[in-house]
Amino acid sequence: MRNFHQYGIDTKGRNSGKIKTICPKCNDTRGHKGDKSLAVNLSEGVCYCHHCGYKLYVPDDAEERQRKQRQEQLRKVSQLPSHFRRPTFDPAKAKLSEKLEKYWTQERCLAQNLLAELRITEECTKLPGNNEIENCLCFNYFENGILINTKYRSALKHFKMVTGAELIPYNIDAIADTPECIITEGEFDACAFMSAGRKDVISVPAGAQSNLTWMDRFVETHFEQKKVIYIAADEDGAGQALRHELVRRLGAERCRLVHFGPGCKDANEHLIRYGAESLLITLAQAEEIPLEGVFTAEDYREDLRALFENGLCRGADTGWDNFDANCTFETGRSVVATGSPGHGKSEFIDELVLRLCLRHGWKIAYFSPENSPVNYHHAKLIEKLTGLQFGPVPGMTEELYNHSVNWLTANVTHILPGTDACTIDHILEKARQLVYRRGVRILVIDPLNRLDQQLEPGQTELMYITSLLGKLNRFAVQHKCLVILVAHPRKMNRNTATGELRRVEMNDINGSANFGNMSDYCLCVSRDDAKQLVTVYIDKVRFKHLGSANTDAKFVYNRLNGRYWPCEEDIVHGPDGDKPGPVNTKFDNENWLKNIAEQGCLFN
Ligand SMILES: Nc1ncnc2c1ncn2[C@@H]1O[C@H](COP(=O)(O)OP(=O)(O)OP(=O)(O)O)[C@@H](O)[C@H]1O
């Protein structure tokens, strides 16, 4: 059932078929009152007035319920998170100078009415660009009508936003309930589409950059139900990177890429040069993302050219020089890590992924049931991050503790075993949601044997493992993630002559030689307490530009904060005589969060 009366439409007691009735929008102002100019399709809820052009869609009960639930969600979302500063809106600043209005309408060719609708303000303030007071056009960022942030922009193109205020998409309220939306790279571009008649337009808040943390809170409430998402980023390198990341987060199947006319790099330039009608045509002609799994060299033309001109680049480094020399990482790849029980596989992988996250902004998702309860794991991660023991020890101030917890909240997510079986499909589905909602780029499964192994009829263990590794590799490629699988070796026998245990190798992983064959990287963690050394064997790196296989890196493990310090192995002269051990150790007890914002990353 659809409640037409709620919208002032009299259906004369009918609830199916098509009728004509009085239009609630224009009837009062009509000379010919009572004219039945509104055509209503009662079954489909679609209404159209042939006199004033009023269009309305009346939802059915189920849609209405969903809408209310979404509004409730939105209400809750807008109360969160409270630790951000919230500026107050000053209506007095909405009185704009003639110069600004002229700039808006004549130089930018934007619709005058938007100035009031978007509650644009004008203010003189000091901007970081030249530290002088400048007159600024201010884009106010509202959510549910509440001011969340403001972007100040001067004629000299200096910018600032409110310190400590949350970054959210510009004009987010406009897409709360719409089936489609347009995402632009700047506010002027969003206004260009609005000037052309579209209302469902938002802009990213901080230009083209691949850290999209600002959208995490809105994925479920504002993007999940969208059928089509137009991505109207700039036609330059940074814009392309933004475009890629938005497509990765929002799902290629519903994204369309908007391209602008010759000589125009963005929507506003297109509007100025070719006009509003033409700008709307860019939407109609927006490019669909090519079919998955079907490629030609044309699809890769630009990447191939870059590769041709620049050569292959090293991957993402960790900051451990000795390790980086032989192993760097790319997303879209899989890593298998192994080692004897208790040798520090989890400890090492924890530090590896924290380093990648801090240096490259790669957010982490863990399925790590052995690290349960999850707060034990958080405590270990905080020790590595701060370089301090977890607890109220000297140096661990309340501020640092809160900073660490907030950083973990923004960058690390745990998938916990719930009531559902922990099959690989279940974990990958959760991980997929985290890619969309939180921008995750690293998935750690630690360890493999804690997954529920559900063999299909007729499937052997070998077939199961091969299929599982195939699923991990496909997930890595499809979602451009680094997938890290920790796997235990089979029981190792001691050398009968020496009684020594040889080190674990990738072919020793329990179940199949395919762990080594199918992964892109193979690492083996081996601890030697007599030498006080940990050796990480880099047994496989599939691509030579990323590193070299059959190499290793030595570390000292610091028990207090769980960090791995790079070192070399040599003869150490001590009171008990000369014996092999660590030399040239690179001690590091620095607080890694020192120079970073809670949601950001460290680039050193
Ligand atoms: N080199 C080391 N020296 C001393 N303690 C270590 C070392 N490496 C790891 N540990 C400690 O050993 C314990 C086990 O480490 P971790 O869980 O990382 O090992 P693992 O190889 O993943 O074990 P498992 O095979 O049981 O999953 C942890 O408490 C860790 O702090």
The ligand as a Tripos MOL2 file, in Angstrom:
@<TRIPOS>MOLECULE
LIG
   31    33     1     0     0
SMALL
NO_CHARGES

@<TRIPOS>ATOM
      1 N1         62.0570  -14.1420   19.2520 N.pl3     1 LIG1
      2 C1         61.2600  -14.2290   20.3020 C.ar      1 LIG1
      3 N2         61.7940  -14.2200   21.5380 N.ar      1 LIG1
      4 C2         61.0140  -14.3000   22.6170 C.ar      1 LIG1
      5 N3         59.6850  -14.4130   22.5850 N.ar      1 LIG1
      6 C3         59.0940  -14.4450   21.3910 C.ar      1 LIG1
      7 C4         59.8400  -14.3410   20.1790 C.ar      1 LIG1
      8 N4         58.9900  -14.3900   19.1550 N.ar      1 LIG1
      9 C5         57.7550  -14.5040   19.6770 C.ar      1 LIG1
     10 N5         57.8120  -14.5390   21.0160 N.ar      1 LIG1
     11 C6         56.7020  -14.6930   21.9390 C.3       1 LIG1
     12 O1         56.1750  -15.9960   21.7350 O.3       1 LIG1
     13 C7         54.7690  -16.0090   21.7980 C.3       1 LIG1
     14 C8         54.2060  -16.6240   20.5260 C.3       1 LIG1
     15 O2         54.4370  -15.7450   19.4380 O.3       1 LIG1
     16 P1         53.5230  -15.8150   18.1490 P.3       1 LIG1
     17 O3         52.1070  -16.0270   18.5530 O.co2     1 LIG1
     18 O4         53.8320  -14.6700   17.3110 O.co2     1 LIG1
     19 O5         54.0860  -17.1490   17.5070 O.3       1 LIG1
     20 P2         53.4720  -18.0140   16.3240 P.3       1 LIG1
     21 O6         54.6210  -18.5100   15.5500 O.co2     1 LIG1
     22 O7         52.4730  -17.2260   15.5980 O.co2     1 LIG1
     23 O8         52.8160  -19.1740   17.1770 O.3       1 LIG1
     24 P3         51.7170  -20.2860   16.7580 P.3       1 LIG1
     25 O9         52.3860  -21.1820   15.8110 O.co2     1 LIG1
     26 O10        51.4100  -20.9150   18.0520 O.co2     1 LIG1
     27 O11        50.5590  -19.5450   16.1480 O.co2     1 LIG1
     28 C9         54.3350  -14.5730   22.0210 C.3       1 LIG1
     29 O12        54.0740  -14.4090   23.3870 O.3       1 LIG1
     30 C10        55.5620  -13.7500   21.6100 C.3       1 LIG1
     31 O13        55.6430  -12.5760   22.3640 O.3       1 LIG1
@<TRIPOS>BOND
     1     1     2 1
     2     2     3 ar
     3     2     7 ar
     4     3     4 ar
     5     4     5 ar
     6     5     6 ar
     7     6     7 ar
     8     6    10 ar
     9     7     8 ar
    10     8     9 ar
    11     9    10 ar
    12    10    11 1
    13    11    12 1
    14    11    30 1
    15    12    13 1
    16    13    14 1
    17    13    28 1
    18    14    15 1
    19    15    16 1
    20    16    17 2
    21    16    18 1
    22    16    19 1
    23    19    20 1
    24    20    21 2
    25    20    22 1
    26    20    23 1
    27    23    24 1
    28    24    25 2
    29    24    26 1
    30    24    27 1
    31    28    29 1
    32    28    30 1
    33    30    31 1
@<TRIPOS>SUBSTRUCTURE
     1 LIG1         1 GROUP 0 **** ****
